[in-house]
Amino acid sequence: MERAKSTRVQIFGSDYHVRGEADPEYIRSLAAYVDAKMHEIATDQSLVSSTKVAILTAIHIADELFSERRAREQSVDDIAARALRLTEPLVRQL
């Protein structure tokens, strides 16, 4: 089993050492995404408190995740329904 590596990242002006088994480039890309999101929210909301910015950022990212999950589930349901419609005539022929 691979040992967890420590990757240094900077988010919203603070340095963090993130330990994990994921590729360091992947961890840096995640951190860059969070950093950009935090700066976007801080600018849009004119917020100074990093805690408030972090909480709003977490809510925005959670919303993105839930929306993507919902869209994926809908796609799976649509594909299953279509597959059923396509196989019904074949089953009737058997």
C-alpha positions in Angstrom: 0.0 0.0 0.0 1.3 3.4 -1.0 2.2 5.8 1.8 0.3 9.1 2.1 2.3 12.0 0.7 2.3 15.6 1.9 1.5 18.2 -0.7 1.9 21.9 0.0 -1.0 24.1 -1.3 -2.1 27.6 -0.8 -5.8 28.5 -0.4 -7.0 32.0 0.2 -3.6 33.2 1.3 -2.8 30.4 3.8 -0.5 27.5 3.3 -1.6 24.0 4.0 0.1 20.6 3.9 -2.5 18.1 2.6 -1.7 14.4 3.3 -3.1 11.8 1.0 -2.5 9.0 -1.4 -3.8 11.0 -4.4 -1.4 12.4 -7.0 0.1 15.7 -5.8 -0.9 17.4 -9.0 -4.5 16.3 -8.4 -4.4 17.7 -4.9 -3.0 21.0 -6.2 -5.7 21.2 -8.8 -8.4 20.7 -6.1 -6.8 23.4 -3.9 -6.6 25.7 -6.9 -10.3 25.2 -7.5 -11.2 25.9 -3.9 -8.9 28.9 -3.8 -10.5 30.4 -7.0 -14.0 29.7 -5.7 -13.2 31.4 -2.4 -11.8 34.5 -4.2 -14.9 34.6 -6.4 -17.2 34.4 -3.5 -15.2 36.9 -1.4 -15.4 39.4 -4.3 -19.1 38.8 -5.1 -20.2 39.0 -1.5 -17.7 41.7 -0.4 -16.8 39.5 2.5 -13.6 39.9 4.6 -14.1 37.0 7.1 -12.3 34.0 5.8 -14.5 31.8 7.9 -17.7 33.1 6.2 -16.0 32.9 2.8 -15.0 29.2 3.5 -18.6 28.3 4.6 -20.2 29.9 1.6 -17.6 28.2 -0.6 -18.4 24.9 0.9 -22.1 25.4 0.3 -21.5 26.4 -3.3 -19.2 23.4 -4.0 -21.7 21.1 -2.2 -24.5 22.5 -4.5 -22.4 21.8 -7.5 -21.8 18.2 -6.3 -25.5 17.6 -5.5 -26.6 19.1 -8.9 -24.1 16.8 -10.8 -25.3 13.8 -8.8 -28.9 14.6 -9.6 -28.2 15.0 -13.3 -26.3 11.7 -13.4 -29.1 9.9 -11.6 -31.6 11.4 -14.1 -29.5 10.3 -17.0 -29.3 6.7 -15.6 -33.0 6.7 -15.1 -33.6 8.0 -18.7 -31.2 5.3 -20.1 -32.9 2.5 -18.1 -36.4 3.6 -19.3 -35.2 3.8 -22.9 -33.6 0.4 -22.7 -36.8 -1.0 -21.3 -38.8 0.5 -24.2 -36.4 -1.0 -26.7 -36.4 -4.5 -25.2 -40.1 -4.8 -24.7 -40.8 -5.6 -28.4 -38.1 -8.2 -28.4 -39.4 -9.9 -25.3 -42.9 -10.0 -26.8 -41.4 -11.8 -29.8 -39.9 -14.6 -27.7 
